[in-house]
Amino acid sequence: MKRRKRLSAWILSLALVTTVTACSSSAPQGNSAGAGGTSKEVKITLLNSKGEIQQQLEEAAKTFKTDHPDIAMEIIPVPAGQSPFEKASALYASGNPATITMLDPSDVIKFKDRIADLSGEKWKADAVDKSLDGSTLDGKVLAFPLAIEGFGLIYNKAVLDKAAGGSFDPSSVKTRQDLEQLMGRIKAAGTAPLVISPMDWSLGAHYLSLAYSAQSPDTAKVAAWIEELKAGKGGLANNKVFGGLMDTFDLMMKNNIDEASALSGTYERGPELLGKGEVGLWFMGNWAWPQIQSFDTAGGQYGFLPVPLSDNPEDFGNSQIAAAVSKRLVLDKEKSTPEQLAAAKTFLNWMVYEEKGQDFLVNKASLIPAFKNIKLEPQDPLAKSIKDYIARGKTQEAMGTLPADHWAKNGAAMQKYLSKTGDRAELIKDIESYWKSVK
């Protein structure tokens, strides 16, 4: 009798377990699946093409989860040497795209059929002027403007103060001759004037792009000039801006601490040399501040000088640094579930409207937000320097519409020139041939 009762109790228990298991297995994905109606965790991914903030993004994902515990976000880095377009395309080809992808501005439209329309998002109304340009198609906003960035010659003020024999005035450099004299004084004070980082993306996407953006303050005229390059009518050999930019590059090459092995440098070497005061100048952008800060010996005193293109201080480009929205976030609609899309939109709004999200953008990642409602002032000196140039109307529109392969192919041509394995004529031929191949 006892045995039968035990058997009956065991059968009843088994039936209860089976019933609970069946109910659990039939619960909809992403919906209530446990006691008290708690939501199932939604997992999203973000493809990061700004390697210098990989750690900050990983920390942001953890912080975001404390505010939104039902969302888990994984940060996937774009491998060094691969463009975000290439990595995103590969993920789509594998059938496993990231929920959120960080693209260069020129790549957004290429994914127009695969990414979500963000026109109805609240942050659209708070975006700064022109920040949605280039990612709006047929009236639809396709991308979130992550940050405004700028680039030029970053200076270590402690080194330049020593060279100047007093407080260095950055506005004193208005021409190539001024820059040459400054480099001479830095050298005379016992320091190497500058370092040129030889990565193809720095040379091709940033330095060479000044030859385009400095053609005119009118972006429509810049676009028209690029169309002439595509048609084989650009004539770089006789172009004043291109010639001036390369004359300045020649000056930089002569004063490069790595002149003897110009292609041996790495990105990581630049912030160390500048931060430790082993060079006075480094051509780079404000994204480099977290790395410079780790080597800082100048008490945070850094800023930007424009790259002068001539000896006429009135020429456009001599007093302007290049700045624009540099990275944009797009949301996949091809493979993402409605729950994942909603979670991704929550993350975008978190950065714009929530205190911890704004802190990530401005203080942790050292980015200049592209949203008017964010009142946090950047604490890092490079972001402050760019904001000052913007406030004074001393910027030129950085080229965000260059083809995806521009930096790799033209960066390689610039590397040949930097290493002196190719001359100016060969460089011009390579660049002109590239543009004639662009459809």
Secondary structure by P-SEA (a helix, b strand, c coil): caaaaaaaaaaaaaaaaaaaaaaaaaccccccccccccccbbbbbbbcccccaaaaaaaaaaaaaaacccbbbbbbbccccccaaaaaaaaaaacccccbbbbcccccccccccccccccccccccccccccccccccccccccccccccccbbbcaaaaaaaacccccccccccaaaaaaaaaaaaaacccccccccccccccccccccccccccccaaaaaaaaaaaaaccccccccaaaaaaaaaaaaaaaacccccccccccaaaaaaaaaacccccccccccaaaaaaaaccccccccccccccccccccccccbbbbcccbbbbbbcccccaaaaaaaaaaaaaacccaaaaaaacccccccccccccccccccaaaaaaaaaaaaccccccccccccaaaaaaaaaaaaaaaccccaaaaaaaaaaaaaacc
